[in-house]
């Protein structure tokens, strides 16, 4: 069974990657402690968003209960 990624998920993951790259650029440009704390907080938020996408992806890819009953009878 082929799993197709939704365009919105692809877009979200691209935006997260772009935001991480931008954060890294800002870290190099502004090594000030206050700025770094803010960037760390923003990066944690990106981690949470990515984790939500991963959980949603796991749910979509999980086999249905019916499929499991049919392929693995007790």
N, CA, C and O atoms as a GROMACS GRO file, in nm:
protein
  296
    1UNK      N    1   0.084  -0.117   0.000
    1UNK     CA    2   0.000   0.000   0.000
    1UNK      C    3   0.089   0.124   0.000
    1UNK      O    4   0.177   0.139   0.085
    2UNK      N    5   0.066   0.210  -0.094
    2UNK     CA    6   0.145   0.334  -0.104
    2UNK      C    7   0.079   0.444  -0.022
    2UNK      O    8  -0.042   0.464  -0.027
    3UNK      N    9   0.161   0.514   0.053
    3UNK     CA   10   0.111   0.625   0.134
    3UNK      C   11   0.150   0.754   0.065
    3UNK      O   12   0.265   0.775   0.029
    4UNK      N   13   0.052   0.840   0.048
    4UNK     CA   14   0.075   0.968  -0.020
    4UNK      C   15   0.076   1.079   0.083
    4UNK      O   16  -0.016   1.090   0.164
    5UNK      N   17   0.180   1.162   0.080
    5UNK     CA   18   0.188   1.274   0.171
    5UNK      C   19   0.100   1.387   0.121
    5UNK      O   20   0.098   1.417   0.001
    6UNK      N   21   0.027   1.448   0.211
    6UNK     CA   22  -0.059   1.559   0.174
    6UNK      C   23   0.024   1.682   0.142
    6UNK      O   24   0.126   1.706   0.208
    7UNK      N   25  -0.018   1.761   0.044
    7UNK     CA   26   0.058   1.883   0.011
    7UNK      C   27   0.075   1.976   0.130
    7UNK      O   28   0.180   2.038   0.145
    8UNK      N   29  -0.027   1.986   0.214
    8UNK     CA   30  -0.016   2.076   0.329
    8UNK      C   31   0.093   2.030   0.426
    8UNK      O   32   0.159   2.112   0.488
    9UNK      N   33   0.110   1.898   0.438
    9UNK     CA   34   0.217   1.848   0.525
    9UNK      C   35   0.353   1.881   0.464
    9UNK      O   36   0.445   1.923   0.536
   10UNK      N   37   0.366   1.863   0.334
   10UNK     CA   38   0.492   1.897   0.267
   10UNK      C   39   0.524   2.045   0.285
   10UNK      O   40   0.638   2.081   0.315
   11UNK      N   41   0.424   2.128   0.268
   11UNK     CA   42   0.445   2.272   0.284
   11UNK      C   43   0.487   2.305   0.427
   11UNK      O   44   0.577   2.386   0.448
   12UNK      N   45   0.422   2.243   0.524
   12UNK     CA   46   0.455   2.269   0.664
   12UNK      C   47   0.599   2.227   0.694
   12UNK      O   48   0.672   2.299   0.762
   13UNK      N   49   0.639   2.110   0.643
   13UNK     CA   50   0.775   2.064   0.669
   13UNK      C   51   0.879   2.154   0.600
   13UNK      O   52   0.986   2.177   0.655
   14UNK      N   53   0.847   2.204   0.481
   14UNK     CA   54   0.938   2.298   0.413
   14UNK      C   55   0.951   2.428   0.492
   14UNK      O   56   1.061   2.482   0.505
   15UNK      N   57   0.840   2.476   0.544
   15UNK     CA   58   0.843   2.599   0.623
   15UNK      C   59   0.923   2.580   0.752
   15UNK      O   60   0.996   2.670   0.794
   16UNK      N   61   0.909   2.465   0.814
   16UNK     CA   62   0.986   2.436   0.935
   16UNK      C   63   1.134   2.432   0.904
   16UNK      O   64   1.215   2.488   0.978
   17UNK      N   65   1.172   2.366   0.793
   17UNK     CA   66   1.315   2.362   0.755
   17UNK      C   67   1.367   2.502   0.726
   17UNK      O   68   1.478   2.536   0.766
   18UNK      N   69   1.288   2.582   0.657
   18UNK     CA   70   1.329   2.720   0.626
   18UNK      C   71   1.343   2.802   0.754
   18UNK      O   72   1.437   2.880   0.767
   19UNK      N   73   1.252   2.784   0.847
   19UNK     CA   74   1.260   2.857   0.974
   19UNK      C   75   1.385   2.816   1.052
   19UNK      O   76   1.451   2.900   1.112
   20UNK      N   77   1.417   2.687   1.051
   20UNK     CA   78   1.539   2.641   1.120
   20UNK      C   79   1.664   2.702   1.057
   20UNK      O   80   1.756   2.743   1.128
   21UNK      N   81   1.667   2.709   0.926
   21UNK     CA   82   1.782   2.769   0.857
   21UNK      C   83   1.793   2.917   0.893
   21UNK      O   84   1.903   2.969   0.915
   22UNK      N   85   1.680   2.985   0.898
   22UNK     CA   86   1.679   3.128   0.933
   22UNK      C   87   1.726   3.149   1.077
   22UNK      O   88   1.800   3.243   1.105
   23UNK      N   89   1.682   3.061   1.167
   23UNK     CA   90   1.726   3.070   1.307
   23UNK      C   91   1.877   3.053   1.316
   23UNK      O   92   1.943   3.126   1.389
   24UNK      N   93   1.932   2.957   1.242
   24UNK     CA   94   2.078   2.937   1.244
   24UNK      C   95   2.151   3.060   1.192
   24UNK      O   96   2.256   3.097   1.245
   25UNK      N   97   2.097   3.124   1.089
   25UNK     CA   98   2.158   3.246   1.036
   25UNK      C   99   2.155   3.355   1.142
   25UNK      O  100   2.255   3.424   1.163
   26UNK      N  101   2.042   3.370   1.210
   26UNK     CA  102   2.032   3.472   1.315
   26UNK      C  103   2.126   3.444   1.431
   26UNK      O  104   2.181   3.536   1.490
   27UNK      N  105   2.146   3.317   1.464
   27UNK     CA  106   2.240   3.281   1.572
   27UNK      C  107   2.381   3.332   1.539
   27UNK      O  108   2.451   3.384   1.626
   28UNK      N  109   2.421   3.316   1.414
   28UNK     CA  110   2.555   3.360   1.375
   28UNK      C  111   2.565   3.513   1.372
   28UNK      O  112   2.669   3.570   1.405
   29UNK      N  113   2.457   3.578   1.331
   29UNK     CA  114   2.459   3.723   1.318
   29UNK      C  115   2.445   3.795   1.452
   29UNK      O  116   2.499   3.904   1.470
   30UNK      N  117   2.372   3.735   1.546
   30UNK     CA  118   2.341   3.800   1.674
   30UNK      C  119   2.370   3.705   1.790
   30UNK      O  120   2.278   3.641   1.841
   31UNK      N  121   2.495   3.696   1.832
   31UNK     CA  122   2.528   3.603   1.940
   31UNK      C  123   2.490   3.655   2.080
   31UNK      O  124   2.534   3.598   2.180
   32UNK      N  125   2.411   3.761   2.088
   32UNK     CA  126   2.368   3.817   2.215
   32UNK      C  127   2.282   3.715   2.292
   32UNK      O  128   2.202   3.643   2.232
   33UNK      N  129   2.300   3.710   2.424
   33UNK     CA  130   2.232   3.609   2.506
   33UNK      C  131   2.080   3.620   2.497
   33UNK      O  132   2.011   3.518   2.488
   34UNK      N  133   2.026   3.742   2.500
   34UNK     CA  134   1.880   3.759   2.493
   34UNK      C  135   1.826   3.708   2.360
   34UNK      O  136   1.722   3.642   2.355
   35UNK      N  137   1.896   3.738   2.254
   35UNK     CA  138   1.854   3.692   2.121
   35UNK      C  139   1.861   3.540   2.115
   35UNK      O  140   1.771   3.476   2.061
   36UNK      N  141   1.968   3.483   2.169
   36UNK     CA  142   1.984   3.337   2.165
   36UNK      C  143   1.872   3.268   2.244
   36UNK      O  144   1.823   3.163   2.202
   37UNK      N  145   1.833   3.325   2.358
   37UNK     CA  146   1.723   3.266   2.436
   37UNK      C  147   1.594   3.267   2.355
   37UNK      O  148   1.518   3.170   2.354
   38UNK      N  149   1.570   3.378   2.289
   38UNK     CA  150   1.450   3.389   2.206
   38UNK      C  151   1.454   3.287   2.091
   38UNK      O  152   1.353   3.223   2.061
   39UNK      N  153   1.570   3.272   2.029
   39UNK     CA  154   1.584   3.176   1.919
   39UNK      C  155   1.566   3.033   1.970
   39UNK      O  156   1.507   2.950   1.902
   40UNK      N  157   1.619   3.006   2.089
   40UNK     CA  158   1.601   2.872   2.148
   40UNK      C  159   1.453   2.843   2.169
   40UNK      O  160   1.406   2.732   2.140
   41UNK      N  161   1.380   2.942   2.218
   41UNK     CA  162   1.236   2.925   2.241
   41UNK      C  163   1.163   2.899   2.108
   41UNK      O  164   1.077   2.811   2.099
   42UNK      N  165   1.200   2.975   2.006
   42UNK     CA  166   1.138   2.956   1.875
   42UNK      C  167   1.171   2.818   1.818
   42UNK      O  168   1.088   2.755   1.753
   43UNK      N  169   1.293   2.774   1.842
   43UNK     CA  170   1.332   2.641   1.792
   43UNK      C  171   1.255   2.531   1.864
   43UNK      O  172   1.218   2.431   1.803
   44UNK      N  173   1.231   2.548   1.994
   44UNK     CA  174   1.150   2.450   2.068
   44UNK      C  175   1.008   2.445   2.011
   44UNK      O  176   0.948   2.338   2.001
   45UNK      N  177   0.954   2.561   1.975
   45UNK     CA  178   0.821   2.565   1.915
   45UNK      C  179   0.820   2.490   1.782
   45UNK      O  180   0.724   2.419   1.750
   46UNK      N  181   0.927   2.506   1.704
   46UNK     CA  182   0.938   2.431   1.578
   46UNK      C  183   0.945   2.281   1.605
   46UNK      O  184   0.885   2.202   1.532
   47UNK      N  185   1.019   2.243   1.710
   47UNK     CA  186   1.027   2.101   1.748
   47UNK      C  187   0.888   2.046   1.779
   47UNK      O  188   0.854   1.935   1.739
   48UNK      N  189   0.808   2.125   1.852
   48UNK     CA  190   0.673   2.082   1.886
   48UNK      C  191   0.586   2.067   1.761
   48UNK      O  192   0.511   1.971   1.748
   49UNK      N  193   0.597   2.163   1.671
   49UNK     CA  194   0.520   2.155   1.546
   49UNK      C  195   0.559   2.032   1.466
   49UNK      O  196   0.474   1.962   1.411
   50UNK      N  197   0.689   2.007   1.458
   50UNK     CA  198   0.737   1.891   1.383
   50UNK      C  199   0.690   1.760   1.449
   50UNK      O  200   0.654   1.665   1.379
   51UNK      N  201   0.690   1.757   1.582
   51UNK     CA  202   0.643   1.638   1.652
   51UNK      C  203   0.494   1.615   1.625
   51UNK      O  204   0.451   1.500   1.610
   52UNK      N  205   0.416   1.723   1.619
   52UNK     CA  206   0.274   1.709   1.586
   52UNK      C  207   0.256   1.652   1.446
   52UNK      O  208   0.170   1.566   1.424
   53UNK      N  209   0.336   1.700   1.351
   53UNK     CA  210   0.328   1.646   1.215
   53UNK      C  211   0.365   1.498   1.213
   53UNK      O  212   0.302   1.419   1.143
   54UNK      N  213   0.468   1.461   1.289
   54UNK     CA  214   0.511   1.321   1.294
   54UNK      C  215   0.400   1.233   1.352
   54UNK      O  216   0.374   1.124   1.301
   55UNK      N  217   0.336   1.281   1.460
   55UNK     CA  218   0.227   1.202   1.520
   55UNK      C  219   0.111   1.187   1.422
   55UNK      O  220   0.054   1.079   1.409
   56UNK      N  221   0.078   1.294   1.354
   56UNK     CA  222  -0.030   1.288   1.255
   56UNK      C  223   0.007   1.191   1.144
   56UNK      O  224  -0.078   1.116   1.095
   57UNK      N  225   0.133   1.193   1.103
   57UNK     CA  226   0.180   1.103   0.998
   57UNK      C  227   0.170   0.958   1.044
   57UNK      O  228   0.132   0.870   0.967
   58UNK      N  229   0.204   0.932   1.172
   58UNK     CA  230   0.194   0.796   1.226
   58UNK      C  231   0.049   0.749   1.226
   58UNK      O  232   0.022   0.632   1.197
   59UNK      N  233  -0.043   0.838   1.259
   59UNK     CA  234  -0.185   0.802   1.262
   59UNK      C  235  -0.232   0.767   1.122
   59UNK      O  236  -0.304   0.669   1.102
   60UNK      N  237  -0.193   0.847   1.025
   60UNK     CA  238  -0.235   0.823   0.887
   60UNK      C  239  -0.178   0.692   0.835
   60UNK      O  240  -0.245   0.619   0.762
   61UNK      N  241  -0.055   0.661   0.872
   61UNK     CA  242   0.011   0.541   0.822
   61UNK      C  243  -0.026   0.414   0.898
   61UNK      O  244   0.000   0.304   0.851
   62UNK      N  245  -0.087   0.428   1.015
   62UNK     CA  246  -0.121   0.312   1.097
   62UNK      C  247  -0.227   0.228   1.026
   62UNK      O  248  -0.322   0.281   0.969
   63UNK      N  249  -0.209   0.096   1.030
   63UNK     CA  250  -0.310   0.011   0.966
   63UNK      C  251  -0.442   0.017   1.043
   63UNK      O  252  -0.442   0.034   1.165
   64UNK      N  253  -0.550   0.004   0.973
   64UNK     CA  254  -0.681   0.009   1.037
   64UNK      C  255  -0.703  -0.120   1.117
   64UNK      O  256  -0.639  -0.222   1.092
   65UNK      N  257  -0.794  -0.113   1.213
   65UNK     CA  258  -0.826  -0.231   1.294
   65UNK      C  259  -0.883  -0.341   1.205
   65UNK      O  260  -0.854  -0.459   1.226
   66UNK      N  261  -0.963  -0.303   1.107
   66UNK     CA  262  -1.021  -0.403   1.015
   66UNK      C  263  -0.910  -0.474   0.937
   66UNK      O  264  -0.912  -0.596   0.923
   67UNK      N  265  -0.814  -0.396   0.887
   67UNK     CA  266  -0.703  -0.455   0.812
   67UNK      C  267  -0.626  -0.553   0.901
   67UNK      O  268  -0.590  -0.662   0.855
   68UNK      N  269  -0.602  -0.517   1.026
   68UNK     CA  270  -0.530  -0.606   1.117
   68UNK      C  271  -0.609  -0.734   1.143
   68UNK      O  272  -0.552  -0.843   1.146
   69UNK      N  273  -0.741  -0.722   1.163
   69UNK     CA  274  -0.824  -0.842   1.185
   69UNK      C  275  -0.820  -0.935   1.065
   69UNK      O  276  -0.815  -1.057   1.079
   70UNK      N  277  -0.823  -0.876   0.946
   70UNK     CA  278  -0.825  -0.958   0.824
   70UNK      C  279  -0.690  -1.023   0.796
   70UNK      O  280  -0.686  -1.135   0.744
   71UNK      N  281  -0.583  -0.957   0.828
   71UNK     CA  282  -0.450  -1.010   0.795
   71UNK      C  283  -0.387  -1.089   0.910
   71UNK      O  284  -0.297  -1.170   0.886
   72UNK      N  285  -0.433  -1.066   1.033
   72UNK     CA  286  -0.377  -1.136   1.150
   72UNK      C  287  -0.490  -1.189   1.238
   72UNK      O  288  -0.511  -1.139   1.349
   73UNK      N  289  -0.563  -1.291   1.190
   73UNK     CA  290  -0.674  -1.343   1.271
   73UNK      C  291  -0.622  -1.405   1.400
   73UNK      O  292  -0.512  -1.461   1.405
   74UNK      N  293  -0.702  -1.393   1.503
   74UNK     CA  294  -0.662  -1.445   1.635
   74UNK      C  295  -0.691  -1.592   1.645
   74UNK      O  296  -0.665  -1.653   1.748
   0.00000   0.00000   0.00000
